[in-house]
Amino acid sequence: MSIALKELHLYWFMTNLRDLLAKNIKKRRKFLGFSQAVLAEKANTSSHYIAQIEQQKKFPSSEMLERLAAALEIDSPELFASKTFREEAIATVHKSINSQIALLTHTISDQLSELKHFQN
């Protein structure tokens, strides 16, 4: 492999790595309901730095990656996971089920009220 091709491959890898990290941090942060300021406080850094990571302008050190992972309540390899976070998927399904249950409960309650009204 030529040097130019190796450099291109490295550039592509790092670009995708930055993109993946940025998306995963932002996604996990929002899932936890954290603002950039809250995440920054938990990771002992600035909200400006968090924004730069999420905008792919900065790439954190290994120490910062560990602090970010801890603040986001995940293991550091999950920062680079290419699949969605399992618990986020579960939470989405759980939220949907709860919405459906609430709707059904409301509908049944309304129908019971109507039946009581007709019985009187």
N, C-alpha and C positions, 0 to 999 in steps of 0.2 A: 504494500500500500504506500503510495507516495506521501510525502510530508504534507502537501496541500490537502490531500484527501483525508489524512489523519486529523488535520486541523479543522476541516469542515465537519468531520464526524464528531469531534470534541465539541465544537461550537453548537451543533445540533443537539447533542446530548445535554449540554449545560443549559441551553435554551429551554428544552423540554423539562429538565429538572427544575429550573426556576419557575416555569409555568405551573408545573405540578405542585410544587411547594406553595406557591402563592395561592393557588386555588384551594388547596387543602387547608391552609391556615385560615383563609377567609371563610370557607365553608364551615369549618369546625367552630370558629369564633362565633359565627352567626347562629349556629346550632345551639351553642351554649348561652346565647343571648348576651354575649360580651361585645362591648364597643371596642374600638382600637385602644382607647385609653385604659379600659379595664384590663385587657390582655397585656398591654404594656406594663401596667402596674404589677400584675401577677408575675410577669417575666423579668421584672426589674430593668426595664428599658423605656424608651420614649414612644409615644404614640406616632410620632413622625417616622421613627425607624420601622414600626409595624406597617405603616402605610407604604413605605418604600419597599419593604419585602413583598407586600401584597401587590404592588405595582411592578414587581420584578426589577426594580432599580438596584436593590441590594440583595446579597446572599449572605445569610447569617453564618457565623462561625459554628463549629461543632458544639461549643459550650452554650451558645445562644439557642441552637436547635434543641438541646436538652432542656433548657429553661422554657422554651416555647412549648415543647411537648408536655412538660409537667404542668404548665399553666393551662394547657388545653385538655389536660386529663387523659392523655394518650401516651403510648410508647413512641419514642422518636422515629422508628421506621414507618409508623403510620403517617407521618408527615409527607412521605413520598409514595404512599399507596395510590395505585392507579384506579382502584375501585372505590365506590362510595363507602363511607363508614357504615358498618353493620348496624350499629345502634341508631344511626340517623334513619336508616330504612325502617327499622322496627318502630321508632318514634313516629314516623310518618304514617305507618299502618295503624298504629295505636290511636293516633289523633283522628284518623279517618273513621275507625271503628267507634270511637267515642262520639263523634259527630253523628254517625248513623244511629247509635243507641239513643242519644239525646233527641233526635228527630222522631224516632219511633215512640219513645216515652211520651213526648209531647202529643203526638198523634193519638196514641191510646188514651191519654188523659182527656183530650178533647172529645173523643168518641164516648168515653165513659160519662162525661159530663152531659153530653147530648142524650144518652140513654136514660140517665137519672131524670133529666128534664122531661122526657116523654113519659116516664113512669109516673110522674107526679101529676 
